[in-house]
Amino acid sequence: MLSLAEPERRELKARAHTLNPTVTIGTAGLTAAVLNEIATSLSSHELIKIKVMSDDRPVREAILEAICNQLNAAPVQHIGKILVVYQPNPDAHKIKIKKMPRHKGKKPLTKKQLGSR
């Protein structure tokens, strides 16, 4: 399972906000056919939303963990019945993740300092 740093995860959450779910997992759960469809979608899109029809939160968390472990993907977000998964594709590499700017030895300005400018 891949892991993401918090700035990368934040950027991917923002990009996933406008996406619609590409794969729906029904009451049968995570089958081989569904896992194959998720792998195909990830290879072409890199970032996808998955809708899970189960009402049980621990089941949805187990499904997300199983998907990420079997496909070597990174979990981005789990809100309600929607799962967001990211798998970088070096061939396509459509998504560029911006690095957070670093301050060169300076502390960030406080609200009082920003207000006086």
N, CA and C atoms as a LAMMPS dump frame, in Angstrom:
ITEM: TIMESTEP
0
ITEM: NUMBER OF ATOMS
351
ITEM: BOX BOUNDS ff ff ff
-5.0000000000000000e+02 5.0000000000000000e+02
-5.0000000000000000e+02 5.0000000000000000e+02
-5.0000000000000000e+02 5.0000000000000000e+02
ITEM: ATOMS id mol type element x y z
1 1 1 N 0.848 -1.172 0
2 1 2 C 0 0 0
3 1 3 C 0.893 1.235 0
4 2 1 N 0.609 2.158 -0.877
5 2 2 C 1.341 3.415 -0.929
6 2 3 C 0.898 4.321 0.201
7 3 1 N 1.782 5.212 0.604
8 3 2 C 1.393 6.21 1.597
9 3 3 C 1.647 7.592 1.002
10 4 1 N 0.811 8.526 1.39
11 4 2 C 0.909 9.889 0.878
12 4 3 C 1.196 10.851 2.02
13 5 1 N 1.965 11.882 1.729
14 5 2 C 2.175 12.949 2.699
15 5 3 C 0.911 13.806 2.745
16 6 1 N 0.751 14.536 3.812
17 6 2 C -0.474 15.322 3.992
18 6 3 C -0.685 16.374 2.885
19 7 1 N 0.344 17.094 2.425
20 7 2 C 0.095 18.041 1.317
21 7 3 C -0.347 17.354 0.026
22 8 1 N 0.229 16.181 -0.248
23 8 2 C -0.175 15.433 -1.441
24 8 3 C -1.626 14.974 -1.311
25 9 1 N -1.971 14.482 -0.122
26 9 2 C -3.342 14.018 0.106
27 9 3 C -4.333 15.164 -0.043
28 10 1 N -3.976 16.345 0.468
29 10 2 C -4.854 17.51 0.363
30 10 3 C -5.1 17.888 -1.093
31 11 1 N -4.052 17.872 -1.884
32 11 2 C -4.2 18.218 -3.303
33 11 3 C -5.053 17.189 -4.042
34 12 1 N -4.85 15.909 -3.739
35 12 2 C -5.642 14.869 -4.386
36 12 3 C -7.11 14.935 -3.961
37 13 1 N -7.375 15.285 -2.711
38 13 2 C -8.762 15.461 -2.265
39 13 3 C -9.433 16.573 -3.052
40 14 1 N -8.703 17.659 -3.267
41 14 2 C -9.256 18.783 -4.023
42 14 3 C -9.549 18.38 -5.467
43 15 1 N -8.655 17.616 -6.066
44 15 2 C -8.878 17.164 -7.451
45 15 3 C -10.033 16.18 -7.546
46 16 1 N -10.225 15.357 -6.512
47 16 2 C -11.272 14.338 -6.537
48 16 3 C -12.646 14.916 -6.259
49 17 1 N -12.705 16.14 -5.77
50 17 2 C -13.992 16.728 -5.384
51 17 3 C -14.983 16.748 -6.543
52 18 1 N -14.536 17.024 -7.739
53 18 2 C -15.434 17.155 -8.886
54 18 3 C -15.689 15.833 -9.607
55 19 1 N -14.991 14.776 -9.222
56 19 2 C -15.146 13.487 -9.908
57 19 3 C -16.454 12.807 -9.52
58 20 1 N -16.958 11.99 -10.416
59 20 2 C -18.095 11.124 -10.134
60 20 3 C -17.561 9.709 -9.902
61 21 1 N -18.264 8.89 -9.112
62 21 2 C -17.795 7.513 -8.9
63 21 3 C -17.736 6.731 -10.214
64 22 1 N -16.612 6.061 -10.441
65 22 2 C -16.451 5.292 -11.674
66 22 3 C -16.796 3.827 -11.472
67 23 1 N -16.673 3.333 -10.24
68 23 2 C -16.948 1.932 -9.938
69 23 3 C -17.898 1.877 -8.751
70 24 1 N -18.87 0.965 -8.808
71 24 2 C -19.798 0.761 -7.699
72 24 3 C -19.65 -0.671 -7.199
73 25 1 N -19.453 -0.798 -5.893
74 25 2 C -19.357 -2.114 -5.272
75 25 3 C -20.699 -2.411 -4.641
76 26 1 N -21.362 -3.454 -5.116
77 26 2 C -22.704 -3.792 -4.656
78 26 3 C -22.698 -4.661 -3.409
79 27 1 N -23.797 -5.352 -3.207
80 27 2 C -23.956 -6.171 -2.011
81 27 3 C -23.095 -7.429 -2.035
82 28 1 N -22.616 -7.84 -3.2
83 28 2 C -21.746 -9.019 -3.294
84 28 3 C -20.352 -8.744 -2.739
85 29 1 N -20.011 -7.471 -2.57
86 29 2 C -18.709 -7.116 -2.015
87 29 3 C -17.634 -6.991 -3.074
88 30 1 N -16.416 -7.117 -2.632
89 30 2 C -15.254 -6.946 -3.502
90 30 3 C -14.941 -8.277 -4.185
91 31 1 N -15.429 -8.444 -5.402
92 31 2 C -15.175 -9.663 -6.17
93 31 3 C -13.979 -9.449 -7.093
94 32 1 N -13.542 -10.503 -7.74
95 32 2 C -12.409 -10.412 -8.665
96 32 3 C -12.745 -9.518 -9.852
97 33 1 N -13.985 -9.575 -10.327
98 33 2 C -14.39 -8.744 -11.464
99 33 3 C -14.382 -7.258 -11.085
100 34 1 N -14.86 -6.956 -9.891
101 34 2 C -14.871 -5.562 -9.435
102 34 3 C -13.443 -5.069 -9.247
103 35 1 N -12.583 -5.894 -8.676
104 35 2 C -11.18 -5.517 -8.477
105 35 3 C -10.488 -5.29 -9.816
106 36 1 N -10.815 -6.094 -10.816
107 36 2 C -10.254 -5.92 -12.156
108 36 3 C -10.72 -4.594 -12.762
109 37 1 N -11.988 -4.257 -12.573
110 37 2 C -12.519 -2.994 -13.088
111 37 3 C -11.857 -1.793 -12.402
112 38 1 N -11.619 -1.899 -11.099
113 38 2 C -10.934 -0.827 -10.367
114 38 3 C -9.515 -0.669 -10.882
115 39 1 N -8.823 -1.78 -11.127
116 39 2 C -7.452 -1.73 -11.651
117 39 3 C -7.419 -1.074 -13.026
118 40 1 N -8.4 -1.396 -13.867
119 40 2 C -8.465 -0.796 -15.201
120 40 3 C -8.715 0.704 -15.111
121 41 1 N -9.624 1.103 -14.238
122 41 2 C -9.923 2.53 -14.072
123 41 3 C -8.727 3.288 -13.516
124 42 1 N -8.027 2.686 -12.566
125 42 2 C -6.851 3.349 -11.986
126 42 3 C -5.732 3.497 -13.009
127 43 1 N -5.573 2.515 -13.877
128 43 2 C -4.495 2.606 -14.862
129 43 3 C -4.741 3.708 -15.881
130 44 1 N -6.007 4.032 -16.126
131 44 2 C -6.278 5.075 -17.109
132 44 3 C -6.525 6.452 -16.481
133 45 1 N -6.969 6.485 -15.233
134 45 2 C -7.309 7.771 -14.622
135 45 3 C -6.416 8.185 -13.455
136 46 1 N -5.717 7.286 -12.824
137 46 2 C -4.856 7.507 -11.663
138 46 3 C -5.618 7.84 -10.378
139 47 1 N -6.679 8.591 -10.449
140 47 2 C -7.444 8.999 -9.27
141 47 3 C -8.916 8.713 -9.541
142 48 1 N -9.529 7.851 -8.709
143 48 2 C -10.922 7.493 -8.952
144 48 3 C -11.722 7.511 -7.654
145 49 1 N -13.034 7.625 -7.823
146 49 2 C -13.969 7.489 -6.716
147 49 3 C -14.679 6.15 -6.866
148 50 1 N -14.91 5.496 -5.733
149 50 2 C -15.599 4.213 -5.712
150 50 3 C -16.766 4.34 -4.751
151 51 1 N -17.947 3.906 -5.181
152 51 2 C -19.118 3.946 -4.311
153 51 3 C -19.382 2.542 -3.786
154 52 1 N -19.54 2.425 -2.46
155 52 2 C -19.79 1.142 -1.817
156 52 3 C -21.212 1.157 -1.27
157 53 1 N -21.991 0.148 -1.601
158 53 2 C -23.395 0.106 -1.194
159 53 3 C -23.619 -0.419 0.224
160 54 1 N -22.579 -0.825 0.906
161 54 2 C -22.726 -1.36 2.26
162 54 3 C -22.986 -0.233 3.252
163 55 1 N -23.855 -0.5 4.242
164 55 2 C -24.146 0.49 5.273
165 55 3 C -23.191 0.393 6.459
166 56 1 N -22.39 -0.645 6.511
167 56 2 C -21.515 -0.905 7.641
168 56 3 C -20.144 -0.259 7.412
169 57 1 N -19.777 0.711 8.261
170 57 2 C -18.519 1.435 8.097
171 57 3 C -17.287 0.527 8.195
172 58 1 N -17.195 -0.395 9.153
173 58 2 C -16.005 -1.27 9.191
174 58 3 C -15.845 -2.107 7.921
175 59 1 N -16.948 -2.493 7.294
176 59 2 C -16.872 -3.244 6.039
177 59 3 C -16.287 -2.357 4.943
178 60 1 N -16.729 -1.103 4.891
179 60 2 C -16.199 -0.173 3.877
180 60 3 C -14.712 0.08 4.102
181 61 1 N -14.285 0.212 5.363
182 61 2 C -12.863 0.414 5.661
183 61 3 C -12.043 -0.809 5.25
184 62 1 N -12.596 -2.008 5.476
185 62 2 C -11.902 -3.236 5.076
186 62 3 C -11.784 -3.325 3.554
187 63 1 N -12.834 -2.905 2.857
188 63 2 C -12.801 -2.905 1.385
189 63 3 C -11.735 -1.941 0.881
190 64 1 N -11.667 -0.742 1.468
191 64 2 C -10.661 0.242 1.059
192 64 3 C -9.258 -0.297 1.295
193 65 1 N -9.038 -0.918 2.438
194 65 2 C -7.721 -1.468 2.746
195 65 3 C -7.371 -2.614 1.802
196 66 1 N -8.346 -3.462 1.486
197 66 2 C -8.099 -4.578 0.562
198 66 3 C -7.76 -4.079 -0.833
199 67 1 N -8.473 -3.057 -1.302
200 67 2 C -8.198 -2.489 -2.625
201 67 3 C -6.779 -1.938 -2.675
202 68 1 N -6.421 -1.168 -1.659
203 68 2 C -5.096 -0.527 -1.647
204 68 3 C -3.974 -1.557 -1.522
205 69 1 N -4.176 -2.593 -0.734
206 69 2 C -3.143 -3.622 -0.587
207 69 3 C -2.975 -4.445 -1.855
208 70 1 N -4.067 -4.838 -2.489
209 70 2 C -3.979 -5.709 -3.658
210 70 3 C -3.524 -4.979 -4.911
211 71 1 N -3.833 -3.688 -5.021
212 71 2 C -3.477 -2.948 -6.231
213 71 3 C -2.291 -2.005 -6.027
214 72 1 N -1.694 -2.014 -4.841
215 72 2 C -0.593 -1.108 -4.501
216 72 3 C -0.985 0.342 -4.774
217 73 1 N -2.107 0.733 -4.219
218 73 2 C -2.626 2.087 -4.379
219 73 3 C -2.626 2.789 -3.026
220 74 1 N -2.936 4.069 -3.043
221 74 2 C -2.963 4.859 -1.817
222 74 3 C -4.387 5.313 -1.512
223 75 1 N -4.84 5.119 -0.276
224 75 2 C -6.152 5.646 0.091
225 75 3 C -6.061 7.152 0.281
226 76 1 N -6.947 7.883 -0.376
227 76 2 C -6.931 9.34 -0.273
228 76 3 C -7.999 9.807 0.704
229 77 1 N -9.215 9.267 0.577
230 77 2 C -10.318 9.77 1.373
231 77 3 C -11.403 8.701 1.503
232 78 1 N -12.122 8.742 2.63
233 78 2 C -13.26 7.852 2.855
234 78 3 C -14.325 8.68 3.555
235 79 1 N -15.312 9.119 2.791
236 79 2 C -16.412 9.9 3.341
237 79 3 C -17.7 9.176 3.012
238 80 1 N -18.395 8.745 4.054
239 80 2 C -19.657 8.045 3.847
240 80 3 C -19.443 6.789 3.035
241 81 1 N -20.156 6.67 1.939
242 81 2 C -20.064 5.483 1.083
243 81 3 C -19.122 5.682 -0.093
244 82 1 N -18.4 6.789 -0.112
245 82 2 C -17.491 7.11 -1.214
246 82 3 C -16.043 6.915 -0.771
247 83 1 N -15.294 6.165 -1.561
248 83 2 C -13.867 5.95 -1.336
249 83 3 C -13.1 6.614 -2.48
250 84 1 N -12.004 7.265 -2.156
251 84 2 C -11.148 7.868 -3.187
252 84 3 C -9.798 7.169 -3.121
253 85 1 N -9.342 6.673 -4.274
254 85 2 C -8.107 5.893 -4.348
255 85 3 C -7.208 6.486 -5.427
256 86 1 N -5.894 6.509 -5.149
257 86 2 C -4.907 7.048 -6.088
258 86 3 C -3.829 6.002 -6.337
259 87 1 N -3.499 5.824 -7.607
260 87 2 C -2.395 4.945 -7.987
261 87 3 C -1.613 5.643 -9.094
262 88 1 N -0.377 6.064 -8.823
263 88 2 C 0.388 6.75 -9.864
264 88 3 C 0.709 5.821 -11.025
265 89 1 N 0.552 6.346 -12.213
266 89 2 C 0.848 5.59 -13.423
267 89 3 C 2.016 6.288 -14.117
268 90 1 N 3.213 5.687 -14.113
269 90 2 C 4.372 6.377 -14.706
270 90 3 C 4.239 6.606 -16.204
271 91 1 N 3.445 5.786 -16.896
272 91 2 C 3.276 5.966 -18.336
273 91 3 C 2.399 7.178 -18.631
274 92 1 N 1.278 7.283 -17.96
275 92 2 C 0.351 8.385 -18.209
276 92 3 C 0.773 9.618 -17.421
277 93 1 N 0.95 9.457 -16.138
278 93 2 C 1.306 10.502 -15.179
279 93 3 C 0.584 11.816 -15.492
280 94 1 N -0.715 11.748 -15.432
281 94 2 C -1.554 12.906 -15.731
282 94 3 C -1.594 13.901 -14.583
283 95 1 N -1.473 13.432 -13.364
284 95 2 C -1.624 14.29 -12.197
285 95 3 C -0.252 14.713 -11.698
286 96 1 N -0.033 15.985 -11.657
287 96 2 C 1.196 16.542 -11.112
288 96 3 C 0.883 17.041 -9.709
289 97 1 N 1.574 16.51 -8.732
290 97 2 C 1.371 16.932 -7.358
291 97 3 C 2.386 18.016 -7.047
292 98 1 N 1.874 19.175 -6.647
293 98 2 C 2.748 20.307 -6.348
294 98 3 C 3.367 20.124 -4.968
295 99 1 N 4.602 20.497 -4.87
296 99 2 C 5.285 20.465 -3.584
297 99 3 C 4.974 21.76 -2.848
298 100 1 N 4.836 21.65 -1.545
299 100 2 C 4.564 22.835 -0.737
300 100 3 C 5.822 23.708 -0.699
301 101 1 N 5.666 25.034 -0.835
302 101 2 C 6.843 25.899 -0.786
303 101 3 C 7.448 25.898 0.616
304 102 1 N 8.738 25.973 0.668
305 102 2 C 9.431 25.986 1.957
306 102 3 C 9.896 27.396 2.258
307 103 1 N 9.806 27.756 3.515
308 103 2 C 10.338 29.036 3.948
309 103 3 C 11.823 28.848 4.223
310 104 1 N 12.615 29.765 3.766
311 104 2 C 14.057 29.618 3.892
312 104 3 C 14.519 30.214 5.219
313 105 1 N 14.358 29.455 6.275
314 105 2 C 14.85 29.873 7.577
315 105 3 C 13.988 30.911 8.266
316 106 1 N 12.926 31.352 7.642
317 106 2 C 12.08 32.368 8.247
318 106 3 C 10.826 31.727 8.8
319 107 1 N 10.323 32.312 9.865
320 107 2 C 9.065 31.832 10.424
321 107 3 C 7.917 32.47 9.646
322 108 1 N 6.791 31.794 9.533
323 108 2 C 5.643 32.415 8.878
324 108 3 C 5.139 33.605 9.687
325 109 1 N 4.563 34.567 8.993
326 109 2 C 4.053 35.761 9.651
327 109 3 C 2.818 35.443 10.477
328 110 1 N 2.678 36.149 11.588
329 110 2 C 1.499 35.978 12.433
330 110 3 C 0.366 36.798 11.865
331 111 1 N -0.847 36.602 12.411
332 111 2 C -2.007 37.358 11.939
333 111 3 C -1.83 38.848 12.215
334 112 1 N -1.217 39.169 13.341
335 112 2 C -0.999 40.587 13.677
336 112 3 C -0.034 41.229 12.683
337 113 1 N 1.015 40.515 12.308
338 113 2 C 1.977 41.03 11.351
339 113 3 C 1.347 41.16 9.968
340 114 1 N 0.514 40.212 9.595
341 114 2 C -0.161 40.299 8.296
342 114 3 C -1.159 41.451 8.263
343 115 1 N -1.813 41.72 9.381
344 115 2 C -2.793 42.799 9.437
345 115 3 C -2.168 44.174 9.337
346 116 1 N -0.906 44.289 9.784
347 116 2 C -0.255 45.602 9.728
348 116 3 C 0.323 45.913 8.368
349 117 1 N 0.293 45 7.476
350 117 2 C 0.853 45.238 6.131
351 117 3 C -0.102 45.941 5.254
